[in-house]
Amino acid sequence: MMKTIVRCRCGYRVRARDVLRTDFGSRFLSDFVWIKYRCRRCKHLSELLVDEDRFDRSLLFADKREMSEPERDKFAEAEAISVDDLLDFRSELAQLESLNEGTITPKL
């Protein structure tokens, strides 16, 4: 069965650091997990009920292949890459010297 990924209404994936409280309960002959969280992006405070069989606590934790929290915060606060940045980067690449062949000529 597919596990539930907790997302805020703005689309941000809720992580363990955003969860304020979890609790287990049962209602209407069904067991559920109650999750209270505050979104890191939009600061929205919300609650969510998830079926216990679809809830996996490990889904709240970041994947090992993802960026660390400081890296994620750094890129979230950074400005977008502009066209001028791309042109500067391209000209810098054109000026690099190869260790084996002398100079690199850009292919257009």
N, C-alpha and C positions, 0 to 999 in steps of 0.2 A: 504494500500500500504506500502511496506517495505521502511523504512527510510535509507538514505545513511550514512554510517560510513566513515569518512574521514581518509584515511591511506596514509602514505608516501610510496615512492617506496621501502624503506627498510622494510616495514611492520609495522612500528610504528604507533600507533593510535594517530592522531593529536588531541590535546586538545585545549581548549579556550586560554590557556596561550601561545600556539605556533602560534596562528593566529595573523598575522600582520594587516590584513585588510579584510573586507568583503564589498561587494557592491551588490545591486540588479540591474538587467537590463533586457532587452528583446532583443531577436535576433531571426530571422526566425520564428516569430509568437509564440515564446515560452519564458516564463519568467524563469530566472535563477538567481542563487546566485554565485557570483565570490568570491572565497576564496584564499587569499594569505597567505602562512604560511612558517615557517622555522622549519624543523624537529629537535626535541630535541636530537635525537639519532645520526643521520648522518650529521646534520647541513645543509641539502639540502634546498635551497630556491625554492619554487614551487608555482604554481597556479592551481586552479581546478574550473571547472564550474559544478554546480549541478542544476538540475531542482528544481524550487522553491517548487513544491508540494512534492518533495522527501527530502527537506532540513528541518531539525529540529535543531534549535540552541542548544537545550539541549543535543544533541549527542556529542557536543564538550566538555561538562563538565563531570567530572569523576562521576562514580556511587558511591552512598553513602557506598556501601559495599567494595569498593576498598580502597587501602592504601592511606594515605595522601601524599602530595607532598614530605615532608621531608623523610617519610618512603620509598617511591618509589626511591628517589635519593640515600638513604643509601643502599638499597639492590642492586641497579644498580651498585654501586661502589664496593660492597663487593666481595671478592674472592669466587670461587666455593667451595662447601663442598667436602673435600677429603675423601678417604677411611680411613685414619688415624683418622680423626675427627669422623667418624661414629663408629669406634672401641672404641675410647675413650669415646664417649657418651654411648655406650652399656655397657662398664665396669662400668661407673658411675651409670647407672641405676641398675646394678646388686648389687651395694653396698648400695643402698638406703634402709632405714628401713621403713616399713609400720607402720602407726600409730596404727593400730588395731591388726596386726598379727605378728609383730616382724620383720622378714626379708622377702624380696621378692626374690624368686628364679626365674631366667629367664627361660622361656620355649623356647627351641630351635627347 
